[in-house]
Amino acid sequence: MSGIATLPIENPVLIFFIVLVIILFAPILLNRIRVPHIIGLIISGVIIGPNGLNLLARDSSFEIFGNVGILYLMFLAGLEIDMYDFKKSKKDGIIFGLYTFLIPMILGTAISYYTLHLNLMTSILLASMYASHTLIAYPIISRYGISRSRAVPITIAGTIFTVLGALIILAVISGMVRGDLTEFFWLRLSVNITIYSIAILYIYPRLTRWFFKTYNDNVTQFIFILALVFLASYMAQVIGLEAILGAFFAGIVLNRFIPNVSPLMNRLEFVGNALFIPYFLIGVGMLIDLRVIFKSTETIIVAVNMSVVATICKWLAAWLTQKTCHMTKSDRQLIFGLSNAQAAATLAAVIIGHDIGLFNEEILNGTIVMILVTCIISTLVTEKAARRIVIEIQNNEPASYKSPIQNEQILIPVANPDTIENLINLALLLKSPQKKSALYALHVTDDDKKSNFLSQAVLEYAGKVASSADTKLIPIARYDMNITSGIIHTMKEKNITEVVLGLHHKANIVDTFFGAKIESLLKSTNKMILISKCVNPINTVTRIVIAVPRKAEYETGFARWIDRVANMAKQIGCRAIFYAYAETIPYLKARLRAGRYNIRNEFEILESWDDILLLANVVLDDDLFIVVSARPTSVSFNSEADNIPSFLSKYFANNNLIVLYPEQFGTAEPTPVSFMEPLSHDMLNHSEILGLEKIFRQLITYKKRWTHRNRKKKIDL
């Protein structure tokens, strides 16, 4: 009871309850007045903190959760980056990094030296605070789904550049004041950074791949990832860097093992956005004391000076980046909004500067006010810019680029609980990330009680797996004496566009590679069928190797299966290597350009379908091998395809494998305009029918002539 009667409240249960109430109601209330809820969390921290109503003290819980929150924020920023786009934006990111570091350093030093009358060393340290910034508004980017917009990777790349520079200046100046700056300082720092980078880049990917292959429990994988993040953060502190750089670096390295649509990614985002990041924002607010503005005229002058200089410098950096890199006005606003907030690195710098005697009370209090002002400006500008970019994308993008595949209904027949998770994860990677269409899970059974119970259990488990990735799954339990007919009837009823199946286990030595059920299904439908065998978790794949048959471009489902492979490559972040015939490769390239998939891809010429045997030496254990096959009566079918099953079972027993049968004999998806329209996808297409009609007419004409000649001969006789 004593914790309730006195202020600040000390009862841990009540403290946690109050924080949760703030996290709950801040977004609800502020969304009504169109104010970013990040501002609400910071202002709530001001009100309930020791400098407001003194309802809560900024105790060790806020320090721990706050530190976890800022590390989580930087980790998610690294995790959500499209590495292909990030590498392409590397040059522009360096340009922005130079602007956002040098402009505050030059202007900040000069203004602090001449207007605040600080000495040169103090002015440089204060300017380094202006140069650094925190991506405090990044949750807004995630909410609007524009993390892959051009401005975002540029801003993040520039953030790493400027924060690293600011922290180095802080280390140098503090070392000079304390007398720790020896001739070995730079050598020691360079060696430490090099060893740290090599260790993370070399050990983390191999350790993560091994762990994911060995342990597939979702909770275990979640804990493992967080352990790696905080280890990288701590090791960054050990070598003299800031922990936020280690968290971001871990996000970059672990990026390719955690696809954006995976259940693991959903869990990471949920925990961070629901608890740790809001805790950090409330903790930032608790540091702010608005009363310091009115303590003295000097404090007001310093606070206004710092807030104005920090904001102007970041705006100039964003404006120059826009002009140099030929970006839009909305991109400039987004860069400015993301880079204007001062928080983590700024707090570290001002506390260290105050401890070593370079900063007085006025600068300390002015920094707190600057943090509040820049955070408010950052969130407001980022929200406005993000909303405008979303509208521009919707209005300006050509219709042909918006959705190369018009409809999407994926069916997953499930029976074996051991393969359900792999099949659903595969379907999540295949589906278009822009579309929110549901998945369909089907279990075909008879009417006895045991089978009905099994059907319910299997479908419930499938629903849990899909919901963990924030994807809707529609369960379908069907009674049918024949499994194949049950699948076919469901496909017709639900207008299914493709089916994702697991490869069956051979029951006996005379059983076929696909099994009687799959072979019957292939004969009964012309829709796209994907038959998969997952030996290793799909997110540990290093490359996707695709074998494409001759005349694959003439099939109806040509565009659709390329879309699926490209979605998978983009989500996993790996290369797609196409082995195809020389005449097919231009169509593959054109489709990838038309879909704007922006993936790493390579093309190798396949001289003959028999050469697929040579791929046994190309496909590695961590690769995904996709064989694009064809039904016997389709255009791209060849007699060598009959040998593929035995070849796959013999040489690719330890590989992730997909045998893909494209949609055939249906209505074709739109093809790129840069190439001639492919022939119809039926064996008897329109042009061939016209040709046959012409032949029949000629035969009839010849018959009539021959009959007429015979009659003439008889008359002559």
C-alpha positions in Angstrom: 0.0 0.0 0.0 2.9 2.3 0.6 3.7 2.3 -3.1 0.2 3.6 -3.8 0.1 6.3 -1.1 3.3 8.0 -1.9 4.7 9.7 -5.0 6.5 8.7 -7.0 4.8 5.3 -7.2 7.2 2.4 -6.4 4.9 -0.6 -6.7 6.2 -2.4 -9.8 2.8 -3.8 -10.7 1.2 -0.4 -10.7 4.1 1.2 -12.6 3.7 -1.4 -15.4 0.0 -0.9 -15.4 0.3 2.9 -15.8 2.8 2.5 -18.7 0.6 0.0 -20.5 -2.4 2.4 -20.1 -0.3 5.2 -21.7 0.8 2.9 -24.5 -2.8 1.9 -25.1 -4.5 5.2 -25.1 -1.9 7.6 -26.6 -2.4 6.2 -30.2 -6.2 6.0 -29.7 -6.6 9.6 -28.6 -4.0 11.2 -30.9 -5.1 9.5 -34.0 -8.4 11.4 -33.7 -6.6 14.7 -34.1 -4.2 13.3 -36.7 -1.1 13.7 -34.4 1.6 11.0 -34.5 1.3 8.9 -31.3 5.0 9.0 -30.9 4.6 12.7 -29.7 1.9 11.5 -27.3 4.2 8.9 -25.7 7.0 11.5 -25.3 4.6 14.1 -23.8 3.1 11.5 -21.5 6.6 10.8 -20.2 7.0 14.6 -19.5 3.7 14.7 -17.6 4.1 11.6 -15.4 7.9 11.9 -15.0 9.9 13.4 -12.1 9.8 16.8 -13.9 6.0 16.8 -14.3 3.5 15.3 -11.8 6.2 13.0 -10.3 3.8 10.1 -10.7 6.6 7.8 -11.7 10.3 8.0 -11.1 12.8 7.2 -13.9 14.1 4.2 -12.1 16.2 1.3 -13.3 13.2 -0.3 -15.1 12.9 2.7 -17.4 16.7 2.7 -18.0 16.7 -1.0 -18.9 13.6 -1.0 -21.0 14.6 2.3 -22.6 18.0 1.0 -23.6 16.4 -2.2 -25.0 13.9 0.0 -26.8 16.5 2.1 -28.7 18.5 -1.0 -29.5 15.3 -2.7 -30.8 14.5 0.4 -32.9 17.9 0.3 -34.6 17.7 -3.5 -35.0 14.3 -3.3 -36.7 15.6 -0.5 -39.0 18.4 -2.8 -40.2 16.1 -5.8 -40.4 13.5 -4.1 -42.6 16.0 -2.7 -45.2 16.0 -4.3 -48.6 19.7 -5.1 -48.9 19.6 -4.9 -52.7 18.1 -1.4 -52.6 20.5 -0.5 -49.8 23.5 -1.4 -51.8 22.2 0.5 -54.8 21.6 3.6 -52.6 25.1 3.3 -51.1 26.5 6.2 -53.1 23.5 8.5 -52.3 23.7 7.4 -48.7 27.3 8.4 -48.4 26.4 11.8 -50.0 23.7 12.4 -47.5 26.0 11.2 -44.7 28.6 13.8 -45.7 26.0 16.5 -45.8 24.3 15.6 -42.6 27.7 15.4 -40.8 29.7 18.2 -42.2 27.0 20.9 -42.3 26.1 20.6 -38.6 29.8 20.3 -37.7 30.8 23.5 -39.7 27.8 25.6 -38.9 27.3 24.3 -35.4 30.9 25.0 -34.4 30.9 28.5 -35.9 27.5 29.5 -34.4 28.4 28.0 -31.0 31.8 29.7 -31.0 30.5 33.2 -32.0 27.0 33.3 -30.5 27.3 31.2 -27.3 30.9 32.2 -26.8 32.1 28.7 -26.1 35.7 27.6 -26.6 36.7 25.7 -29.7 36.7 22.2 -28.2 33.3 22.7 -26.5 31.9 24.1 -29.8 33.1 21.1 -31.8 31.6 18.7 -29.2 28.3 20.6 -29.3 28.3 20.5 -33.1 28.8 16.7 -33.0 25.5 16.6 -31.1 23.8 18.4 -33.9 25.4 16.0 -36.5 24.1 12.9 -34.8 20.4 11.9 -34.9 18.1 9.1 -33.9 15.6 7.4 -36.2 12.9 7.9 -33.6 10.2 8.3 -36.3 11.0 5.0 -38.0 7.9 3.3 -36.7 5.9 5.7 -38.8 7.7 4.4 -41.9 6.9 0.8 -40.9 3.3 1.6 -40.4 2.9 3.1 -43.8 4.9 0.3 -45.4 7.4 2.5 -47.3 10.5 1.1 -45.7 11.7 0.3 -49.3 11.1 3.8 -50.6 14.2 5.4 -52.1 14.6 8.0 -49.3 14.6 5.5 -46.5 17.8 3.4 -47.2 19.6 6.7 -48.1 18.6 8.2 -44.7 19.6 5.0 -42.8 23.0 4.8 -44.6 23.6 8.5 -43.8 22.6 7.9 -40.2 25.2 5.3 -39.7 27.8 7.5 -41.3 27.1 10.6 -39.2 26.5 8.7 -35.9 29.8 6.9 -36.3 31.5 10.2 -37.0 29.9 12.0 -34.0 30.8 9.2 -31.7 34.4 9.2 -32.8 34.6 12.9 -32.2 33.1 12.4 -28.7 35.7 9.7 -28.0 38.6 11.9 -29.2 37.5 15.0 -27.3 36.8 13.0 -24.1 40.1 11.2 -24.5 41.9 14.6 -24.9 40.3 16.0 -21.7 41.0 12.8 -19.7 44.4 12.4 -21.1 43.7 9.0 -22.7 44.4 10.1 -26.3 47.7 8.4 -27.0 49.5 7.8 -30.3 47.9 4.3 -30.3 44.3 5.6 -30.1 43.6 5.5 -33.8 45.4 2.2 -34.4 43.6 0.6 -31.5 40.2 1.9 -32.7 40.8 0.8 -36.3 41.9 -2.7 -35.3 39.0 -3.1 -32.9 36.4 -2.1 -35.6 38.0 -4.4 -38.2 38.0 -7.4 -35.9 34.5 -6.7 -34.7 33.1 -6.3 -38.3 34.8 -9.5 -39.5 33.6 -11.5 -36.5 30.0 -10.4 -37.0 30.0 -10.8 -40.8 31.6 -14.3 -40.6 30.3 -15.9 -37.5 26.7 -14.6 -37.3 25.4 -15.9 -40.7 26.9 -19.4 -40.2 25.8 -19.6 -36.6 22.2 -18.5 -37.5 21.9 -20.9 -40.5 23.1 -23.8 -38.3 20.7 -22.9 -35.5 17.7 -22.5 -37.8 18.4 -25.9 -39.3 18.8 -27.5 -36.0 16.0 -25.9 -34.0 12.7 -25.0 -35.6 10.8 -23.9 -32.5 9.5 -20.3 -33.0 10.2 -19.2 -29.4 13.7 -20.6 -29.4 14.5 -18.8 -32.6 13.1 -15.5 -31.3 15.3 -15.7 -28.1 18.3 -16.7 -30.2 17.9 -13.7 -32.5 17.6 -11.3 -29.6 20.6 -12.8 -27.9 22.7 -12.1 -31.0 21.4 -8.5 -31.2 22.4 -7.7 -27.6 25.7 -9.5 -27.9 26.6 -7.4 -31.0 25.5 -4.3 -29.1 27.6 -5.1 -26.0 30.6 -5.9 -28.1 30.3 -2.6 -29.9 30.5 -0.9 -26.5 33.5 -2.9 -25.6 35.5 -1.7 -28.6 34.5 1.9 -28.0 31.5 2.4 -30.2 27.8 3.0 -29.3 25.5 0.0 -28.7 23.0 1.3 -31.3 25.6 0.7 -34.0 26.0 -2.9 -33.0 22.2 -3.4 -33.0 21.9 -1.9 -36.5 24.8 -4.0 -37.7 23.2 -7.1 -36.4 20.0 -6.2 -38.2 21.8 -5.8 -41.4 23.6 -9.2 -41.1 20.5 -11.1 -39.9 18.3 -9.4 -42.6 18.3 -12.3 -45.1 17.4 -15.0 -42.5 14.2 -13.2 -41.4 11.9 -12.5 -44.4 9.4 -9.6 -43.9 6.4 -12.0 -44.2 7.7 -14.6 -41.9 6.2 -15.5 -38.4 9.6 -14.6 -36.8 9.6 -11.1 -38.3 6.0 -10.6 -37.1 6.9 -11.6 -33.6 10.0 -9.3 -33.5 8.0 -6.3 -34.8 5.1 -7.0 -32.4 7.3 -7.2 -29.2 9.3 -4.1 -30.2 6.4 -1.9 -31.3 4.1 -3.0 -28.5 6.4 -2.7 -25.5 10.1 -1.8 -25.8 10.0 1.1 -28.2 7.1 2.8 -26.5 8.9 2.3 -23.2 12.0 4.1 -24.7 9.9 7.0 -25.9 8.2 7.5 -22.5 11.6 7.4 -20.9 12.8 10.1 -23.2 9.9 12.3 -22.2 10.7 11.7 -18.5 14.1 13.3 -19.1 12.6 16.5 -20.3 12.1 19.4 -17.8 10.1 22.2 -19.3 10.7 24.3 -16.2 14.3 24.8 -17.2 13.3 27.2 -19.9 12.1 29.7 -17.4 15.0 29.4 -15.0 17.1 32.1 -16.7 17.3 34.1 -19.8 20.6 32.3 -20.7 18.9 28.9 -20.7 16.2 30.2 -23.0 18.8 31.6 -25.4 20.8 28.4 -25.4 17.7 26.2 -25.9 16.4 28.3 -28.8 19.9 28.5 -30.3 20.4 24.7 -30.2 16.9 23.8 -31.4 17.1 26.2 -34.4 20.6 25.3 -35.4 20.0 21.6 -35.2 16.8 21.9 -37.3 18.3 24.2 -40.0 21.4 22.0 -40.4 19.3 18.9 -40.9 17.0 20.7 -43.4 20.0 22.0 -45.4 21.5 18.4 -45.5 18.1 17.0 -46.8 17.7 19.9 -49.3 21.3 19.4 -50.7 20.7 15.6 -50.9 17.5 16.2 -52.9 19.3 18.5 -55.4 22.4 16.3 -55.7 20.6 13.0 -56.0 17.7 14.3 -58.1 15.0 13.3 -55.7 11.5 14.6 -55.1 10.2 17.1 -52.6 8.5 14.3 -50.7 11.8 12.4 -50.5 13.4 15.5 -49.1 10.7 15.9 -46.4 11.0 12.3 -45.5 14.8 12.5 -45.2 14.5 15.7 -43.1 11.8 14.2 -40.9 13.7 11.0 -40.2 17.0 12.7 -39.5 15.9 15.7 -37.4 15.2 13.9 -34.1 17.9 14.1 -31.5 17.8 11.5 -28.8 20.1 8.5 -28.1 23.6 9.7 -29.3 22.8 13.3 -28.3 22.0 12.2 -24.7 25.2 10.2 -24.5 27.2 13.1 -25.8 25.7 15.7 -23.4 26.0 13.5 -20.4 29.7 12.7 -21.1 30.4 16.4 -22.0 28.8 17.5 -18.7 30.7 14.9 -16.7 34.1 16.0 -18.1 33.3 19.6 -17.5 32.9 20.9 -21.0 29.1 21.5 -20.8 27.5 23.7 -18.2 23.9 23.5 -16.8 22.5 25.8 -19.5 23.7 23.5 -22.3 22.5 20.4 -20.4 19.0 21.9 -20.0 19.1 23.3 -23.6 19.8 19.8 -24.9 16.7 18.5 -23.1 14.5 21.2 -24.8 16.2 20.5 -28.1 15.3 16.8 -27.9 11.6 17.6 -27.3 11.5 20.2 -30.1 13.3 18.0 -32.7 11.3 14.9 -31.8 8.0 16.7 -32.3 9.2 18.2 -35.7 10.6 14.9 -36.8 7.4 12.9 -36.1 5.1 15.6 -37.7 7.2 16.0 -40.8 7.7 12.2 -41.2 4.0 11.5 -40.9 3.1 14.1 -43.5 5.8 13.0 -45.9 5.0 9.3 -45.5 1.3 9.9 -46.3 2.2 12.0 -49.4 4.6 9.3 -50.7 2.0 6.6 -50.3 -0.5 8.7 -52.3 2.2 9.5 -55.0 2.9 5.8 -55.4 -0.7 4.9 -55.8 -1.4 7.8 -58.3 1.8 7.9 -60.4 2.7 4.2 -60.8 1.6 2.8 -64.2 -1.2 0.3 -64.0 0.9 -2.3 -65.6 3.4 -2.1 -62.7 0.9 -2.1 -59.9 -0.2 -5.7 -60.2 1.4 -7.9 -62.9 -0.7 -10.8 -61.5 -4.3 -9.8 -61.2 -5.8 -12.5 -59.0 -4.2 -14.7 -56.3 -5.8 -17.6 -54.5 -3.3 -20.1 -53.1 -4.5 -23.5 -51.9 -2.4 -25.6 -49.5 -3.6 -29.2 -49.1 -2.5 -30.3 -45.6 -2.4 -33.8 -44.1 1.0 -34.4 -42.3 1.5 -32.0 -39.3 5.3 -32.2 -39.8 5.1 -30.5 -43.1 2.4 -27.9 -42.5 4.7 -25.1 -41.2 7.1 -25.5 -44.2 4.3 -25.4 -46.7 2.7 -22.3 -45.2 6.0 -20.5 -44.9 6.6 -21.3 -48.6 3.2 -20.0 -49.6 3.8 -16.8 -47.6 7.1 -16.2 -49.5 5.4 -17.0 -52.9 2.4 -14.7 -52.5 2.6 -11.0 -53.5 3.5 -8.8 -50.5 1.3 -6.0 -51.8 -1.8 -8.2 -51.8 -3.7 -9.1 -48.6 -5.4 -12.1 -50.0 -6.0 -15.0 -47.7 -4.5 -18.5 -48.0 -6.7 -21.6 -48.2 -5.8 -24.7 -46.2 -7.6 -27.9 -47.3 -7.9 -31.3 -45.5 -9.7 -34.0 -47.4 -11.1 -36.8 -45.2 -13.8 -39.4 -44.9 -16.7 -39.2 -42.4 -15.4 -41.4 -39.5 -14.9 -39.6 -36.2 -11.1 -40.2 -36.0 -10.5 -38.6 -39.4 -12.8 -35.7 -38.5 -10.8 -35.1 -35.3 -7.5 -35.2 -37.2 -8.9 -32.8 -39.9 -9.8 -30.3 -37.2 -6.5 -30.5 -35.4 -4.5 -30.2 -38.7 -6.4 -27.1 -39.8 -6.2 -25.4 -36.4 -2.4 -25.8 -36.5 -2.3 -24.4 -40.0 -4.3 -21.4 -38.9 -1.9 -20.8 -36.0 1.1 -20.8 -38.3 -0.5 -18.4 -40.7 -1.8 -16.1 -38.0 1.7 -15.8 -36.5 2.7 -14.2 -39.8 -0.3 -11.9 -39.6 -1.9 -13.6 -42.6 -5.5 -14.8 -42.8 -6.0 -18.5 -43.5 -9.3 -20.0 -44.5 -9.6 -23.6 -43.3 -11.6 -26.0 -45.4 -12.5 -29.5 -44.2 -13.9 -31.6 -47.0 -15.5 -35.0 -47.2 -14.6 -36.9 -50.3 -13.8 -40.5 -51.0 -11.1 -39.5 -53.4 -8.4 -36.9 -52.3 -7.7 -35.7 -55.8 -11.3 -35.0 -56.5 -11.7 -33.2 -53.2 -8.8 -30.9 -54.2 -10.2 -30.3 -57.7 -13.7 -29.5 -56.4 -12.3 -27.0 -53.9 -10.2 -25.4 -56.6 -13.2 -24.8 -58.8 -15.4 -23.5 -55.9 -12.8 -21.1 -54.6 -11.3 -20.1 -57.9 -7.9 -21.3 -56.9 -5.0 -20.0 -59.0 -2.2 -22.3 -57.7 -1.7 -25.2 -55.3 1.3 -25.7 -53.0 1.8 -29.4 -52.2 4.4 -31.4 -50.2 6.2 -34.2 -51.9 4.9 -37.5 -50.6 7.1 -40.2 -49.0 7.4 -43.3 -51.1 5.4 -46.0 -49.5 7.2 -48.9 -51.3 9.9 -49.5 -53.9 7.4 -49.5 -56.8 5.8 -46.2 -55.7 6.5 -43.3 -58.1 8.4 -40.1 -57.3 5.3 -37.9 -57.2 2.9 -40.6 -56.1 -0.5 -41.6 -57.6 -2.4 -38.7 -56.0 -0.2 -35.9 -57.3 0.0 -37.5 -60.8 -3.8 -37.7 -60.8 -4.0 -34.1 -59.8 -1.7 -33.0 -62.6 -3.9 -34.7 -65.1 -7.1 -33.3 -63.7 -6.2 -29.6 -63.6 -4.3 -27.0 -65.7 -3.7 -24.6 -62.8 -0.2 -24.0 -61.5 1.0 -26.8 -59.1 4.1 -26.5 -56.9 5.4 -29.7 -55.4 8.0 -29.0 -52.7 10.4 -30.8 -50.5 11.9 -28.8 -47.7 15.0 -30.4 -46.2 16.2 -27.2 -44.6 14.2 -24.1 -43.4 13.3 -22.0 -46.5 14.8 -18.8 -44.9 18.3 -20.3 -44.8 18.4 -20.6 -48.6 21.5 -18.9 -50.1 20.5 -19.1 -53.8 17.6 -20.1 -55.9 18.5 -22.1 -59.0 15.8 -22.4 -61.7 15.9 -24.8 -64.6 13.6 -23.5 -67.4 12.6 -25.7 -70.4 12.4 -24.7 -74.0 9.4 -22.7 -75.1 8.5 -22.0 -71.5 7.6 -18.4 -72.5 4.7 -19.7 -74.6 2.8 -21.2 -71.6 -0.1 -19.4 -70.1 1.4 -19.3 -66.6 4.8 -17.9 -67.7 4.3 -14.6 -66.0 2.8 -16.1 -62.8 5.6 -18.5 -62.0 8.2 -15.8 -62.6 6.2 -13.6 -60.2 6.3 -16.3 -57.5 10.0 -17.0 -57.9 10.8 -13.3 -57.8 8.7 -12.8 -54.7 10.6 -15.6 -53.0 14.0 -14.3 -54.0 13.1 -10.8 -52.8 11.7 -11.9 -49.4 14.7 -14.2 -48.7 17.2 -11.7 -50.1 19.1 -14.2 -52.3 20.1 -14.5 -55.9 17.9 -16.1 -58.5 20.0 -18.0 -61.2 18.0 -19.0 -64.3 19.3 -21.8 -66.5 17.3 -21.5 -69.7 17.6 -21.7 -73.5 19.0 -18.8 -75.3 15.7 -17.9 -77.0 13.9 -17.9 -73.6 16.3 -15.7 -71.6 15.1 -12.4 -73.3 11.5 -13.2 -72.2 12.7 -13.9 -68.6 14.6 -10.6 -68.5 11.6 -8.7 -70.0 9.2 -10.2 -67.4 11.5 -9.3 -64.5 11.8 -5.7 -65.8 8.1 -5.4 -66.4 7.3 -6.6 -62.8 9.9 -4.3 -61.3 10.9 -7.0 -58.9 14.4 -5.5 -58.4 16.1 -8.8 -57.4 19.6 -10.0 -57.9 19.5 -12.3 -60.9 21.8 -14.2 -63.2 21.2 -16.1 -66.5 23.0 -19.1 -67.8 22.4 -20.8 -71.2 21.0 -24.3 -71.2 22.0 -26.0 -74.5 19.8 -29.0 -74.0 17.4 -30.3 -71.4 19.8 -33.2 -70.9 22.3 -30.7 -69.5 20.1 -30.4 -66.4 22.3 -33.3 -65.2 25.2 -30.9 -65.0 23.3 -28.8 -62.4 24.0 -31.5 -59.9 27.5 -30.0 -59.6 26.1 -26.4 -59.4 23.4 -26.7 -56.8 24.8 -26.6 -53.3 23.3 -28.0 -50.1 21.9 -24.6 -49.0 20.4 -23.8 -52.4 16.8 -24.1 -53.5 16.5 -26.0 -56.8 13.3 -25.2 -58.8 12.6 -27.3 -61.9 10.0 -25.8 -64.2 8.3 -28.8 -65.8 5.3 -29.2 -68.1 2.3 -31.5 -68.7 2.7 -34.0 -71.5 0.3 -32.1 -74.0 1.7 -28.6 -73.4 4.0 -26.6 -75.7 7.1 -26.7 -73.5 6.9 -30.5 -72.8 9.7 -32.7 -74.1 10.3 -36.4 -73.8 13.4 -35.9 -71.5 11.1 -34.6 -68.8 10.0 -38.1 -68.0 13.5 -38.8 -66.6 13.4 -35.8 -64.2 11.8 -37.5 -61.2 14.5 -40.3 -61.0 17.2 -37.7 -61.6 15.9 -35.5 -58.7 15.5 -38.3 -56.3 19.0 -39.5 -57.0 21.1 -36.3 -57.1 19.1 -33.8 -55.0 18.0 -35.9 -52.0 19.6 -33.4 -49.6 18.4 -30.2 -51.3 15.3 -28.0 -50.9 13.4 -28.8 -54.1 10.4 -27.5 -56.0 8.9 -29.0 -59.1 6.7 -26.4 -60.7 4.0 -27.0 -63.2 2.9 -23.7 -64.7 -0.7 -23.0 -65.6 -1.4 -24.2 -69.1 -4.2 -24.0 -71.7 -5.9 -21.0 -70.0 -6.0 -17.3 -70.4 -2.5 -15.8 -70.6 -1.3 -13.1 -68.2 -0.3 -9.8 -70.0 3.2 -10.1 -71.6 5.9 -7.4 -71.9 5.2 -5.1 -74.9 8.9 -5.1 -75.8 8.6 -8.6 -77.3 6.3 -10.2 -79.7 3.1 -11.6 -78.4 3.8 -15.3 -77.6 1.8 -17.9 -79.5 -1.4 -19.2 -77.9 -0.8 -21.7 -75.2 -3.0 -24.5 -76.5 -1.5 -27.1 -78.6 -4.2 -26.3 -81.2 -4.0 -22.5 -81.0 -5.9 -20.0 -83.2 -3.3 -19.7 -85.8 -2.8 -23.4 -86.1 -6.6 -23.9 -86.4 -6.7 -21.4 -89.2 -3.8 -23.3 -90.9 -5.6 -26.6 -90.6 -8.8 -25.1 -92.0 -6.7 -23.9 -95.0 -5.2 -27.4 -95.5 -8.7 -29.0 -95.3 -10.0 -26.6 -97.9 -7.1 -27.4 -100.2 -7.8 -31.1 -99.7 -11.4 -30.6 -100.5 -10.5 -28.6 -103.6 -8.1 -31.3 -104.8 -10.7 -34.0 -104.2 -13.2 -32.0 -106.3 -10.7 -31.6 -109.1 -9.8 -35.3 -109.0 -13.5 -36.3 -109.1 -14.2 -33.9 -111.9 -11.3 -35.3 -114.0 -12.5 -38.9 -113.4 -16.0 -38.0 -114.5 -14.5 -36.2 -117.7 -12.5 -39.3 -118.5 -15.6 -41.5 -118.3 -17.6 -39.2 -120.5 -14.7 -39.2 -123.1 -14.8 -43.0 -123.1 
